[in-house]
Amino acid sequence: MIKLEEKKASIKPIKSKLKVEVLNKQEIDGINQGARSVMQDIGIIFPSKKALNIFAEAGAEVDFETEVVKLPADLVEKHLKKAPRAYDLCGRRPELDAKLGQDKGTHYFTSGEAPKIVDFETGERRLSVKADIANMAKVANYLDIVSLIWPTVSASDKGVAAPLHGLEACFNNNEKHIQTESVMDEVSAKYAIEMASVVAGSLEALKERPLHSILLCCIQPLAQDRGGIESAMVYAEAGLPIGFMSMPTLGLTGPPYSAGSLVTAFAEVLSGVVLTQIINPGTPNFVSIIPSLLNPRTGAYFMGSSPAQITSASAVQIAHSNGLPITACMSFGGSQWKLNNWQIGIENSWVHLLTVMSGADMSFGPSGMYEAVSLLDMQRIMFDREIVQAIDIISDGIEVNEQTLALDMIKKIGHHGMYLSQKETAKQTRKLWPPSILFEPPTNSEERYRNPVDVAHETIEWILKNHKPQPLSDDVRKELRKIVDTADEDETLKKEVQGAK
């Protein structure tokens, strides 16, 4: 097993010297103008009376019968300018803060809320439960490639308040920033914010250092989800970070062109940003564009294609041109393949190299996922870690200076010499050969290296047994439990969730 030792949680955003720009200024302007035309002339459906009233008071053209909101371009520009380009998604300690738009790095996080898991002990598939969320939160806390987390699987054993149980499991087992994408109604949103306020110490402390945020999916094409938008308004009133995601399928829920799908996607996400800025100017916002294709031979949904991912990389430039951070690209967990095979490896490698080189602020990262983010296999996160580690090295390029040119060393060694004798070589070799599950020495002479699946399993097992995230105080843990218990019995929440279904 690779050498492991107990340590404090840390994060390591991936910074790239190598940059990719897919679009030129004229192309960026064309997509931005197209999105604004759609918002102004076609409009976006907002199925919420509260949202419709807010837009009407702000000067938008609102049809209360069809629930379509048409946003004049000047209204869009006025409110987009209020959204900050740079802010922190905070952890429990400042050194765990993901500094969006400031450190010029890409922060990876565990996406998820998958309904299924590969049981760590038996290897059998089953529905995920709350304890699985806690285990994966602990693993993510240990690995520095993870800057922030979602509940990686669902608490299928916890009923209508399952998203809140997922947050409780994360708060109790992880010190990094915690984001949700399943708090999809007004009642749950209020409970979630109350929980985060307890962890932070107060609502004011939470606003000062937001330990919690939300990401919400739009409905393609050109609509918002009722529960999602009502959650967003609660988070906006609290001043917490809110993301809007569009997931156009080219040729199905989006035009069969990358540019056209970016037009509709940005019309959707920017309309959500405008709403939150009307409610609370300066609310931290981010966007996410996750394109996909439909396999024309089978009808299967496919995330890992090259057209979809170059579209996602293009979205980075569009988001930044609007002054917004972005979560970009999706392949870790996006593959439709069921096993650790070469296709999963190649998708995860080039897609996330593209993510870092395009300058995305965040990326759906190492999660141990399969089958379009519907199945978690915890040991697979170690394979994802290998890929991120390689991307970190590749995207950093090479350093050229007096020391690295090594002319004195070359002169000293001369012809037919060996550089192994130099102390500097021993020091630098450690950097050239980082820890890896792929090259573990074998236990017998018949193998060159150990099976990396076995090494990955042992590594996760060690983390689960030995890693101790900094615990919350007993009072905070009890208060979280009290809030979730109340939510379990909340009849209003039950009606809200049933109505959303």
C-alpha positions in Angstrom: 0.0 0.0 0.0 1.2 3.5 -0.7 2.6 5.2 2.4 -0.2 6.9 4.3 -0.2 8.9 7.5 -2.8 10.7 9.5 -2.8 14.5 8.6 -5.0 17.6 8.8 -7.3 18.2 5.9 -5.9 20.3 3.1 -6.8 21.3 -0.5 -4.7 21.7 -3.6 -6.3 23.5 -6.6 -4.6 22.6 -9.9 -3.0 25.6 -11.6 -2.0 25.5 -15.2 0.7 27.4 -17.1 -0.7 26.0 -20.3 -3.9 27.8 -21.5 -6.5 26.9 -24.1 -8.9 29.4 -25.7 -11.5 27.8 -27.9 -13.3 31.0 -28.9 -12.2 34.4 -30.2 -13.7 37.7 -29.0 -16.2 37.8 -31.9 -17.4 34.3 -31.2 -17.8 35.1 -27.5 -19.7 38.3 -28.3 -22.0 36.4 -30.7 -23.0 33.8 -28.1 -23.5 36.5 -25.4 -25.7 38.5 -27.7 -27.6 35.4 -28.7 -28.3 34.5 -25.0 -29.5 38.1 -24.4 -31.7 37.9 -27.4 -33.3 34.7 -26.2 -33.9 36.2 -22.7 -35.4 39.4 -24.2 -37.5 38.1 -27.1 -38.4 34.5 -26.2 -38.0 34.5 -22.4 -37.5 31.9 -19.7 -40.2 30.0 -17.8 -40.2 30.7 -14.0 -42.9 28.5 -12.4 -43.0 30.5 -9.1 -45.4 33.3 -8.3 -42.9 34.8 -6.0 -40.2 34.9 -8.7 -42.7 36.3 -11.2 -43.6 39.2 -8.9 -40.0 40.0 -8.2 -39.3 40.2 -11.9 -42.4 42.3 -12.6 -41.4 44.8 -9.9 -37.9 45.0 -11.4 -39.1 45.9 -14.8 -39.2 42.6 -16.7 -42.0 41.7 -19.0 -44.0 38.9 -17.2 -46.8 36.8 -18.4 -48.4 35.4 -15.2 -50.5 32.9 -17.1 -47.7 31.2 -19.1 -45.1 32.0 -16.4 -42.7 33.3 -19.1 -40.3 36.2 -18.1 -38.8 38.3 -20.8 -35.7 40.2 -19.6 -34.6 43.4 -21.4 -30.9 43.5 -22.2 -30.4 46.6 -20.1 -32.0 44.9 -17.1 -29.7 41.9 -17.5 -26.6 44.0 -17.7 -27.6 46.1 -14.8 -27.9 43.1 -12.5 -25.1 40.9 -13.8 -22.7 43.7 -12.9 -23.6 43.2 -9.3 -22.5 39.6 -9.1 -18.9 39.2 -7.8 -16.3 37.6 -10.0 -14.1 36.6 -7.0 -15.1 35.2 -3.6 -14.4 32.3 -1.2 -16.3 29.0 -0.8 -15.1 28.6 2.8 -14.1 25.6 4.8 -14.0 25.4 8.5 -10.5 26.7 8.5 -9.2 29.5 6.2 -6.6 27.3 4.6 -9.5 25.1 3.3 -11.1 28.1 1.5 -11.6 27.6 -2.3 -10.7 31.1 -3.5 -12.7 31.4 -6.8 -11.3 33.9 -9.2 -8.3 34.7 -7.0 -5.8 31.8 -7.0 -6.1 31.1 -10.7 -6.6 27.4 -10.0 -9.3 24.8 -10.7 -10.9 23.4 -7.6 -12.1 19.8 -7.9 -15.0 18.5 -5.9 -16.9 15.3 -5.4 -20.1 15.5 -7.4 -22.7 12.9 -6.8 -26.0 12.2 -4.9 -25.9 8.9 -6.8 -28.7 6.4 -5.9 -26.4 3.3 -5.9 -23.1 2.2 -4.5 -20.8 -0.8 -4.9 -20.6 -2.1 -1.3 -17.1 -1.7 -0.1 -17.0 -5.0 1.7 -19.0 -7.3 -0.6 -18.5 -5.7 -4.0 -22.3 -6.0 -4.6 -24.4 -3.2 -5.9 -27.1 -1.8 -3.6 -29.0 1.4 -2.8 -26.9 3.9 -1.0 -27.6 4.9 2.6 -26.6 7.8 4.9 -23.6 5.9 6.3 -22.2 5.8 2.8 -22.3 9.6 2.6 -20.4 9.8 5.9 -17.7 7.4 4.7 -17.2 9.2 1.4 -17.1 12.5 3.1 -14.3 11.2 5.3 -12.3 10.0 2.3 -12.8 13.4 0.5 -11.6 15.2 3.7 -8.4 13.2 3.6 -7.5 13.7 -0.1 -6.1 17.1 -0.9 -7.2 17.0 -4.6 -10.8 17.5 -3.3 -11.5 21.2 -2.4 -15.2 20.9 -1.7 -17.8 18.2 -1.5 -21.3 17.2 -2.3 -23.1 14.4 -0.5 -21.7 11.8 -3.0 -24.6 9.4 -2.7 -28.2 9.6 -1.6 -29.6 8.7 1.8 -32.2 6.3 0.5 -33.0 5.2 4.0 -34.1 8.6 5.2 -37.3 9.6 3.4 -38.3 13.1 2.3 -35.6 14.8 4.4 -32.9 12.7 2.8 -31.0 15.8 1.4 -30.8 17.2 4.9 -29.5 13.9 6.3 -26.9 14.0 3.6 -25.8 17.5 4.7 -25.6 16.3 8.3 -23.4 13.4 7.4 -21.1 15.8 5.5 -20.9 18.4 8.2 -20.0 15.7 10.7 -17.3 14.1 8.6 -15.7 16.8 6.5 -14.1 20.1 7.2 -14.2 21.5 3.6 -16.9 23.5 1.9 -20.1 21.6 1.5 -22.4 22.1 -1.4 -25.8 20.6 -2.2 -27.7 20.0 -5.4 -30.7 18.2 -3.9 -32.2 20.8 -1.7 -35.0 21.6 -4.1 -37.8 23.3 -2.2 -38.2 26.3 0.0 -38.8 24.4 3.2 -35.7 22.2 2.8 -33.7 25.3 1.9 -34.6 27.0 5.2 -33.6 23.9 7.2 -30.3 23.6 5.2 -29.4 27.2 5.9 -30.3 26.8 9.6 -27.9 23.7 9.8 -25.1 25.6 8.1 -25.6 28.6 10.5 -25.3 26.2 13.5 -22.0 25.0 12.1 -20.7 28.5 11.4 -21.9 29.9 14.8 -24.7 32.2 13.5 -26.3 33.3 10.3 -24.1 36.4 10.2 -21.0 34.3 10.6 -22.2 32.1 7.8 -22.6 35.1 5.5 -19.1 36.3 6.4 -17.6 32.9 5.8 -20.0 30.8 3.7 -19.4 27.2 4.6 -22.3 26.1 2.4 -23.6 26.7 -1.1 -26.2 25.3 -3.5 -26.2 24.3 -7.2 -29.5 24.1 -9.0 -30.4 22.7 -12.4 -32.4 24.5 -15.0 -34.9 22.6 -17.1 -33.9 22.5 -20.8 -34.9 24.2 -22.9 -35.5 27.7 -21.4 -37.1 26.9 -18.1 -36.4 26.9 -14.4 -37.5 24.2 -11.9 -40.1 25.5 -9.4 -38.6 23.9 -6.4 -35.1 24.8 -7.4 -35.8 28.5 -8.1 -37.7 28.8 -4.8 -34.6 27.3 -3.0 -32.4 29.8 -4.8 -34.5 32.7 -3.6 -34.1 31.5 0.0 -30.3 31.2 -0.4 -30.2 34.6 -2.1 -32.0 36.2 0.9 -29.4 34.7 3.1 -26.6 35.9 0.9 -25.1 32.5 0.3 -23.4 31.3 -2.9 -25.8 30.0 -5.6 -25.0 28.2 -8.8 -27.2 27.6 -11.8 -26.5 24.6 -14.1 -27.7 24.0 -17.6 -27.3 20.5 -19.1 -28.3 20.8 -22.8 -28.3 17.6 -24.9 -27.2 18.7 -28.4 -30.0 18.0 -30.8 -32.5 17.0 -28.1 -33.0 19.7 -25.5 -30.5 22.1 -27.2 -29.8 22.9 -30.8 -27.6 20.4 -32.7 -24.8 23.0 -32.7 -22.4 23.8 -29.9 -22.8 27.5 -30.3 -26.6 27.3 -30.3 -26.7 25.1 -27.2 -24.4 27.6 -25.4 -26.9 30.3 -26.3 -29.8 28.5 -24.7 -27.7 27.3 -21.8 -26.5 30.8 -20.9 -30.0 32.3 -21.3 -31.1 29.8 -18.7 -28.3 30.3 -16.1 -28.0 34.0 -16.5 -31.7 34.5 -15.9 -31.2 32.7 -12.6 -28.3 34.9 -11.7 -30.4 38.1 -12.5 -33.1 36.9 -10.2 -30.7 36.4 -7.3 -29.1 39.8 -7.9 -32.4 41.5 -7.9 -33.2 39.9 -4.5 -29.9 40.5 -2.9 -27.3 42.5 -4.9 -23.8 41.1 -4.5 -24.9 37.5 -3.9 -22.1 35.2 -4.9 -23.1 33.3 -8.1 -21.5 30.8 -10.3 -22.7 28.9 -13.4 -22.2 25.4 -14.8 -22.7 24.2 -18.4 -22.7 20.4 -18.9 -23.4 19.5 -22.5 -24.0 16.0 -23.7 -25.0 14.1 -26.8 -27.6 11.5 -27.7 -26.2 8.4 -29.3 -28.2 8.3 -32.6 -27.9 4.5 -32.8 -29.2 3.7 -29.4 -30.7 6.8 -27.9 -28.3 6.6 -24.9 -27.3 9.7 -23.0 -23.6 10.3 -23.5 -21.5 12.8 -21.4 -18.0 11.9 -22.4 -17.9 12.9 -26.1 -15.4 15.3 -27.6 -18.1 17.7 -29.0 -19.7 18.0 -25.6 -16.5 18.7 -23.8 -15.1 21.3 -26.2 -18.5 23.0 -25.8 -18.0 22.9 -22.0 -14.5 24.3 -22.3 -15.9 27.1 -24.5 -18.4 27.9 -21.7 -15.5 28.9 -19.4 -14.7 31.8 -21.7 -18.4 32.8 -21.9 -18.9 32.7 -18.1 -15.7 34.7 -17.4 -16.8 37.3 -20.1 -19.9 37.8 -17.9 -17.9 38.2 -14.8 -18.9 34.8 -13.3 -17.0 31.8 -11.9 -17.8 28.5 -13.6 -17.9 24.8 -12.8 -16.9 23.2 -16.1 -16.7 19.8 -17.8 -18.0 16.5 -16.7 -16.5 13.1 -17.1 -15.5 11.9 -13.7 -18.5 9.8 -13.2 -19.9 10.8 -16.5 -18.9 7.7 -18.3 -21.6 5.2 -19.3 -19.1 2.3 -18.8 -19.5 0.0 -15.9 -16.0 -1.0 -15.1 -12.5 0.4 -14.7 -11.6 0.2 -18.3 -9.5 2.2 -20.8 -12.4 4.3 -22.0 -13.1 5.6 -18.5 -9.4 6.4 -18.2 -9.1 8.2 -21.5 -12.3 10.3 -20.9 -11.3 11.4 -17.4 -7.8 12.3 -18.6 -8.3 14.5 -21.6 -11.6 16.1 -20.3 -10.0 17.3 -17.1 -6.8 18.4 -18.7 -9.0 20.5 -20.9 -10.9 21.8 -17.9 -7.7 23.0 -16.2 -6.2 24.5 -19.3 -9.3 26.4 -20.1 -9.2 28.0 -16.7 -12.4 26.7 -15.1 -12.8 27.8 -11.5 -14.2 24.5 -10.4 -14.7 21.0 -11.9 -16.8 18.0 -11.1 -13.9 16.0 -10.0 -12.7 12.7 -8.5 -15.8 11.0 -7.1 -15.4 7.3 -7.8 -18.4 7.4 -10.1 -19.7 5.3 -12.9 -22.7 5.2 -15.2 -23.5 8.9 -15.6 -23.0 9.6 -11.9 -25.5 7.0 -10.8 -23.1 4.5 -9.2 -20.3 5.1 -6.6 -17.4 2.7 -6.2 -15.3 4.3 -3.5 -12.0 2.7 -4.4 -12.2 4.3 -7.9 -11.5 7.7 -6.5 -7.9 6.6 -6.1 -7.8 6.0 -9.9 -9.3 9.5 -10.4 -6.6 10.9 -8.1 -3.9 9.4 -10.3 -5.4 11.3 -13.3 -5.6 14.6 -11.4 -2.0 14.1 -10.2 -0.9 13.6 -13.8 -2.8 16.7 -15.0 -1.2 18.7 -12.2 2.2 17.8 -13.5 1.4 18.2 -17.3 -0.4 21.5 -17.0 2.4 23.0 -14.9 4.8 22.8 -17.9 8.5 22.8 -17.0 10.5 25.3 -15.1 13.5 26.9 -16.8 16.0 28.8 -14.6 19.6 28.7 -13.5 19.0 25.8 -11.1 17.0 23.6 -13.5 19.3 24.2 -16.5 21.8 22.4 -14.2 24.9 23.5 -16.1 27.2 23.2 -13.0 25.9 19.6 -12.4 26.4 18.7 -16.1 30.0 20.1 -16.0 30.7 18.2 -12.8 29.4 14.8 -14.0 30.9 15.2 -17.5 31.1 12.3 -20.0 29.7 8.8 -19.1 28.8 9.9 -15.6 25.8 9.1 -13.4 23.6 11.8 -11.8 22.4 9.4 -9.2 25.4 10.3 -7.0 24.2 13.8 -6.5 22.2 14.9 -3.4 20.1 17.2 -5.6 19.1 14.2 -7.7 17.7 12.4 -4.6 15.8 15.5 -3.6 14.3 16.1 -7.1 13.4 12.4 -7.8 10.8 12.5 -5.1 9.0 15.2 -7.0 9.4 13.3 -10.3 7.9 10.2 -8.7 4.9 11.1 -6.6 3.0 8.4 -4.6 0.9 6.1 -6.9 -1.3 3.1 -6.6 -0.1 2.0 -10.1 3.5 1.1 -9.2 3.4 -0.7 -5.9 6.2 -3.3 -5.4 4.8 -6.8 -5.7 4.6 -9.4 -2.9 6.0 -12.1 -5.1 8.5 -12.4 -7.9 5.9 -13.3 -10.5 4.4 -9.8 -10.6 6.0 -6.6 -11.7 3.6 -4.4 -9.8 0.7 -5.1 -7.5 -2.8 -5.0 -8.8 -3.8 -1.3 -8.4 -7.4 -2.2 -7.6 -6.1 -4.1 -4.5 -3.9 -1.1 -3.5 -6.8 1.3 -4.0 -9.1 -0.8 -1.8 -6.4 -1.0 0.9 -5.9 2.8 0.8 -9.6 3.6 1.2 -9.8 1.0 4.0 -6.9 2.7 5.8 -8.5 6.2 5.4 -11.9 4.9 6.8 -10.2 3.3 9.8 -7.6 5.9 10.6 -8.6 9.4 9.4 -10.2 11.6 12.0 -11.7 14.8 10.6 -11.8 17.6 13.1 -15.1 16.9 15.0 -17.8 19.4 15.5 -18.6 20.2 19.1 -21.1 18.0 20.9 -23.5 21.0 21.1 -23.3 21.6 17.4 -23.8 17.9 16.5 -26.8 17.7 18.8 -28.3 20.8 17.3 -27.9 19.4 13.7 -29.6 16.2 14.8 -32.4 18.2 16.3 -33.0 20.2 13.1 -33.0 17.0 11.0 -35.3 15.2 13.4 -37.7 18.2 13.1 -37.5 18.1 9.3 -38.3 14.3 9.3 -41.7 15.1 10.9 -42.4 18.3 9.1 -45.8 17.9 7.3 -45.2 21.0 5.2 -41.9 19.5 3.9 -43.6 16.3 3.0 -46.3 18.1 1.0 -43.7 20.2 -0.7 -41.6 17.3 -1.7 -44.7 15.3 -2.9 -45.8 18.4 -4.9 -42.4 18.6 -6.6 -42.7 15.0 -7.7 
